[in-house]
Amino acid sequence: MKIGIQAALFVIAIILAYFIYDGVQNKIDFRDMAQKRSEIVQNRLQEIAVAQKKFKQEKGRYAANFPELINFVKNDSLTIIKAIGNVPDSLTEVEAVILGIVIRDTSLVPATSIFVDGFAADSLKYVPFGDGNEFKIQAGVIEKNKVNVNVFEVSTTLEIVYKGLKTKNEAIKLTDEIKVGSMNEPITTGNW
């Protein structure tokens, strides 16, 4: 009887050890997958921010929707201005240009040149791992220190980013957003 109780306790100990191991391993796996997904989503948001900045540089405002931004990246050009020559210490650059000491050369390059080869502009609007869900995009003008400033914001929720992962026992608020830009502040950085 004593051996039977010891054997039963041994089996229970193995089962409990398995559940503890499995629970810890699930947390580690979730943390690793969540970190990888967050990094990929952050990279996509940074690509969108780069495209928005170039759009503003050419158009004087931010794109208010993805069709407009994607069309710009795929079909538009960026203006590149090069100054040829050296500005003497006694003159400003404008004066050097007027006197012909410095020449400005303007050229156009495709907007796709801001990204690496093989970049798919059409994918900008989609949240990685989001099963076709799109980022939410906004653009507008706010008043900051009595000056009108163009702003944009592109965001998605953690629920979409972590879609398909087991988040039940994780200390994560799925309604929190991961975003770049802000509709309240003139910033173009992310909230991570």
C-alpha positions in Angstrom: 0.0 0.0 0.0 2.9 2.3 0.9 4.5 1.7 -2.5 1.1 2.4 -4.3 0.8 5.8 -2.5 4.4 6.7 -3.4 3.8 5.7 -7.0 0.7 7.8 -7.1 2.5 10.8 -5.6 5.3 10.4 -8.1 2.8 10.4 -11.0 1.1 13.5 -9.6 4.4 15.2 -9.1 5.3 14.5 -12.8 2.0 15.8 -14.0 2.3 19.0 -11.9 5.9 19.5 -13.1 4.6 19.2 -16.7 1.8 21.7 -16.1 4.3 24.2 -14.5 6.8 23.7 -17.3 4.1 24.1 -20.0 2.7 27.2 -18.3 6.1 28.8 -18.2 7.0 27.7 -21.7 3.7 29.1 -23.1 4.6 32.5 -21.5 8.0 32.5 -23.0 6.7 31.5 -26.4 4.1 34.2 -26.2 6.6 36.8 -25.2 8.9 35.9 -28.1 6.1 35.8 -30.7 4.6 39.0 -29.4 8.0 40.8 -29.5 8.7 39.6 -33.1 5.2 40.7 -34.2 5.5 44.0 -32.5 8.9 44.7 -34.2 7.5 43.8 -37.7 4.4 46.0 -37.1 6.7 48.8 -35.9 8.8 48.5 -39.0 5.7 48.8 -41.2 4.6 51.9 -39.3 8.0 53.4 -39.7 7.8 52.8 -43.5 4.4 54.5 -43.5 5.9 57.4 -41.6 8.8 57.7 -44.1 6.2 57.7 -47.0 4.1 60.3 -45.1 7.1 62.6 -44.6 8.1 62.4 -48.3 4.5 63.0 -49.3 4.4 66.1 -47.1 7.7 67.3 -48.5 6.2 67.2 -52.1 2.6 68.1 -51.4 2.8 70.3 -48.3 0.5 68.1 -46.3 0.1 64.5 -45.2 -1.9 61.9 -47.0 -5.3 61.4 -45.5 -5.9 57.9 -46.8 -4.0 54.9 -48.1 -5.0 55.0 -51.7 -3.6 58.5 -51.9 -0.3 57.5 -50.1 0.2 54.3 -52.1 -0.5 56.1 -55.4 2.2 58.6 -54.4 4.7 55.9 -53.5 4.1 53.9 -56.7 3.7 56.7 -59.3 5.0 60.0 -58.1 8.5 61.6 -57.9 10.6 63.2 -55.3 12.4 66.5 -55.9 16.1 66.4 -55.2 18.0 69.8 -55.1 21.8 69.7 -55.1 24.0 72.7 -54.5 27.1 72.6 -56.7 30.0 74.9 -55.5 31.2 76.3 -52.2 29.7 79.3 -50.4 32.4 81.8 -49.3 32.4 82.8 -45.7 31.6 86.4 -46.6 28.3 85.4 -48.4 25.0 83.7 -47.6 24.0 80.7 -49.8 21.3 82.9 -51.5 23.9 85.6 -52.3 26.3 82.9 -53.7 23.5 81.6 -55.9 22.7 85.1 -57.2 26.3 85.7 -58.0 26.6 82.3 -59.8 29.2 80.9 -57.3 26.8 78.2 -56.3 24.5 76.5 -58.8 21.4 74.5 -57.7 20.6 71.4 -59.7 17.1 70.1 -59.4 16.3 66.5 -60.4 13.4 64.1 -59.9 13.7 60.5 -58.6 10.9 57.9 -58.3 9.2 58.0 -54.9 9.8 54.2 -54.7 13.5 54.9 -54.3 12.9 55.7 -50.6 12.4 51.9 -50.0 14.5 48.9 -50.7 14.2 47.0 -53.9 11.2 44.6 -54.0 9.1 46.8 -51.6 5.4 46.2 -52.2 3.7 49.6 -51.8 0.3 48.0 -51.9 1.1 46.2 -48.6 1.6 49.5 -46.7 -2.0 49.6 -45.5 -2.2 46.1 -44.1 -1.3 45.2 -40.5 1.2 42.3 -40.6 -0.4 39.2 -39.1 -3.7 41.0 -39.1 -5.5 38.7 -41.6 -6.3 41.5 -44.0 -7.0 44.2 -41.4 -5.9 47.6 -42.4 -4.2 50.3 -40.3 -6.4 53.2 -39.4 -5.0 56.4 -41.0 -5.8 60.0 -40.3 -4.4 63.4 -41.3 -5.3 67.0 -40.6 -4.1 70.3 -39.3 -3.9 71.3 -35.6 -3.1 74.6 -34.0 0.1 74.4 -31.8 1.5 77.6 -30.2 -0.8 79.7 -32.5 0.7 78.0 -35.6 -1.2 75.6 -37.9 0.7 72.4 -38.1 0.0 69.3 -40.4 -0.3 66.1 -38.4 -1.0 62.4 -39.2 -1.6 59.2 -37.2 -1.6 55.6 -38.3 -2.6 53.0 -35.8 -3.9 49.5 -35.0 -4.9 47.7 -31.8 -2.9 45.0 -30.1 -5.8 42.7 -30.6 -5.1 42.7 -34.4 -1.3 42.5 -34.0 -1.6 39.5 -31.6 -4.4 37.8 -33.6 -4.1 34.0 -33.3 -1.9 34.1 -30.2 -3.1 32.9 -26.8 -3.4 36.1 -24.9 -5.9 34.9 -22.2 -3.5 34.8 -19.2 -1.2 37.5 -20.4 -1.1 41.0 -18.8 -2.0 42.7 -22.1 -4.8 45.2 -22.8 -5.8 44.2 -26.3 -7.6 47.6 -26.9 -4.2 49.4 -26.5 -2.9 50.9 -29.8 0.4 50.8 -31.4 0.8 53.9 -33.6 3.0 56.3 -35.3 2.3 60.1 -35.3 -0.4 61.8 -33.4 -3.5 63.9 -34.2 -2.9 65.9 -31.0 0.9 66.7 -31.2 3.1 67.5 -34.2 5.2 64.3 -33.9 6.1 61.6 -36.4 7.5 59.0 -34.1 5.9 55.8 -32.7 4.5 55.2 -29.2 6.7 52.2 -28.6 
